[in-house]
Amino acid sequence: MFDNQPVELLNGELVEIAPEGISHAGLSDRSSRYLQTLLGERAIVRVGHPITLLSRSEPEPDWAIVQPIEQVYKREFSLRSRQ
């Protein structure tokens, strides 16, 4: 549909995003490992995954620090796959 164009949903609109370069990817990986080491089990550092926001946005940040509620995500996935 988008001819392999990377897009994000921001404020209800699809916005084309720039491709990630090698140095950008390396710095994102390195910083996420550093943050995860600092945070331990208190939080999860998600790298390059979409985050659904109440503002009708679904950005894909380089990394995001989120609550460690993996069981909620697993339960949601298993409920959807049964439908």
C-alpha positions in Angstrom: 0.0 0.0 0.0 2.8 2.4 0.8 5.4 0.9 -1.5 7.7 0.0 1.4 7.8 3.6 2.6 8.4 3.8 6.4 5.5 5.7 8.0 4.2 6.6 11.5 0.7 7.5 12.6 0.9 10.9 14.2 -2.3 12.8 15.3 -4.4 10.5 13.1 -2.3 11.2 10.0 0.3 8.9 8.3 3.7 10.7 8.1 6.6 9.4 6.1 9.8 9.0 8.2 13.4 9.0 7.2 15.2 5.7 7.0 17.6 4.9 9.8 21.3 5.0 9.0 24.1 2.7 10.3 25.4 5.1 12.9 21.9 6.0 14.1 21.1 2.3 14.6 24.3 1.7 16.4 23.8 4.5 18.8 20.2 3.5 19.5 21.3 -0.1 20.3 24.1 1.1 22.5 22.0 3.6 24.4 19.2 1.1 24.9 21.6 -1.5 26.4 23.0 1.2 28.7 19.5 2.2 29.9 18.3 -1.4 30.4 21.4 -2.0 32.5 20.6 1.1 34.7 16.9 0.2 35.0 17.2 -3.5 35.6 13.8 -5.1 36.2 12.1 -1.8 37.0 11.3 -1.0 33.3 11.7 -2.3 29.8 13.5 -0.4 27.1 11.7 -1.0 23.8 13.7 -0.3 20.7 12.1 0.8 17.5 8.6 -0.5 18.3 5.4 1.4 17.8 3.7 2.9 20.9 0.0 3.5 20.8 -1.0 6.9 22.4 -4.3 8.3 23.3 -3.7 11.2 20.8 -4.5 8.9 17.8 -0.7 8.5 17.3 1.4 5.5 17.0 5.0 6.7 16.7 8.0 4.4 16.5 10.6 6.0 18.7 14.3 5.0 18.7 13.6 3.6 22.2 11.0 4.0 24.9 11.1 3.2 28.6 7.9 1.4 29.5 6.5 -0.4 32.5 7.4 -4.0 32.8 3.9 -5.4 32.1 4.8 -8.1 29.6 2.1 -10.4 31.0 -0.5 -7.9 29.8 0.9 -8.0 26.3 1.1 -11.8 26.2 -2.5 -12.1 27.5 -3.8 -9.6 24.9 -2.0 -11.5 22.1 -3.4 -14.8 23.2 -6.9 -13.4 23.4 -6.7 -12.0 19.9 -5.3 -15.2 18.4 -8.3 -17.1 19.7 -10.8 -15.0 17.9 
